[in-house]
Amino acid sequence: MFNSFTVSGSSLRLLKVGERGVISRVRGTNPKVTEQLRRLGLSPGTSITLKQRFPRFVVHTRKGPLALTQSMIQSIYVRIGGL
């Protein structure tokens, strides 16, 4: 099944540790989560690198490392390898 992949991006979940990507879209069912992501600077065009998956999902941006909740992870889609 390829439910987590589209031409414009794939789920942030599909990134491997050390892999880089650019956020292509932020789409969530909870407006509070999408607003929180925006306040953290996680919006389309933002470059991210996955630093760890366990025990917390941590990404690194220009602003530094960020630990994300499951609802945040599910809301972020990336173009893998883009910078």
Secondary structure, DSSP 8 states (H G I E B T S, - for coil): --TTB-SS-EEGGG--TT-EEEEEEE--S-HHHHHHHHHTT--TT-EEEEEE-SSSEEEEETTEEEEE-HHHHHHEEEEET--
